[in-house]
Amino acid sequence: MLQLKDGFKLRTASKRAYAFGILANDWLGESDTYQVEVLYGKSAFLGLEATWQELASLDPFASPFTHWEWVKAWIDTYGSRREFLTLVVLRQDRPVAIVPFTWKRHTTLLEMRKLWMLAFDPCISTNGLTEEPVYVMSGDDRSREAIWKHAHEVLSNLVEEGPWDAIAYRKFGLGIEDCSVVEVKVGQVHIEKYWRGSEYVDLPATWDAYQKSLSKSMRENLPYYRKRLDKDGIHVEFESVKPEQSDSAVEDLVRLHKLRTYADSTMLHVDYFGDERQVHLLKSGMKEMLGTGKAKVVLMRANGVVVAAQVFLMKDRTMVSHYSGFDPAWSKYSPLFVLQSQVFRDAIEDGYDTLNLLRGNATWQKRWGASARNQIIDVTISRRSLVPRMRQSLCQRESMFVDRLSNVRAVRRARASFRTWQLTRESA
């Protein structure tokens, strides 16, 4: 049944929402009994911790971003001024999926009002460092499809009842075909965008076998930069930091990330730590996850100086290559490449069998032998009325204008020069 908790008020009586939950099974023609509960409020979601962790352990698609420690750190960082709505899908009265959403109340008429899946909010810069969908779900492919159908139908009704212009969610799909497809359905304006999934590498049993599977240039580069460092008399050390060292290690990573971001004024690199909340999130997450086998921060020192750093997240026997930074003054030694080579070698020796290099389809990912798996599908369900559509149109035009302005070469150079000056002052 569809239940509303913590005093959540829809435009119409909650009895109508309750009816949506009862009738969902009839609409979809499913023989199994599915029910959807809608929980409102942060405390209601946090109360699902044990169920979340159980489902995450059963979900073959669950990424390290579904580790409760990361989810909790995200909420502590971004959730203070946001409101929460959580779908709990039950099959024969047992929870089979939890899909959390957040939104922010707006007081002005023209502000966009959207219910976003947790950590999937482009209004929060770079989605709060969370690169994959945050939900947990059990069952085979057919069951997952049925769960999403029920969730989608409930959301389609809630969008007309709640104070939102639209509801957006993100899910894993099957296969990577037609990743550029965009579907638009008139009426409730149901939009689907298909993106390439994360780039994966299937690791062989030994480092030697992995090297042999790579291109000739990669096989040559793997020993080249280490030899170059040795030839120039540079002593290299790698450190996997301890939980009590996490804050200082994250600060090193952020500093190096910014140095790399603003080193080239002709290119528009994204500063993923332009907001202090992003730094806070990474510090909070690492403090909880280091030492538990769920994450590591690795530093590379050259003659005692930290020249590269990267975060790695783990789930089961998969390692995710997360955010990084390196000192561009050491570019001729490719310090980040050297660091990754060491970490990937250690991962194979520790029994990991998969690397997840996240989304991108970039050259560096291809060099490591990565290829895309699955799809990531973004779905938007909009309200039919005129004012919400006007707000969405204005928001979209504003975003397009900002994107075009930020890509003007003169603006890029001025931005990079100013930020480099700031970094110089900060380090002085």
Buried (B, 14 or more C-beta within 10 A) or exposed (E): EBBBBEEBEBEEEBEEBBBBBEEBBEEBEBEEEBBBBBBBBBEBBBBBEEBBBBBBEEBEBBBBBBBBBBBBBBBEBBBEEBBBBBBBBBBEEEBBBBBBBBBBEBEEEEBBBBBBBBBBBEEBBBBBBBBBBBBBBBBEEEBBEBBBBBBBBBBBBBBBBBEBBBBBBBBBBEEBEEBEEEEEEEEBBBBBBBBBBBBBBEBBEEBEEBBEBBEEEBEEBBEBBBEBBEEEEBEBEBBBBEBEBBBBBBBBBBBBBBBBBBBEBEEBBEBBBBBEBBBBBBBBBBBBBBBEEBBBBBBBBBEEEBBBBBBBBBBEEBBBBBBBBBBBEBEEBBBBBBBBBBBBBBBBEEEBBBBBBBBBEEEBBBBBBBBBBBBBBBBBBBBEEEEBBEBBEEBEEEEEEEEEEEEEEEEBEEBBEEBBEEBEEEEE
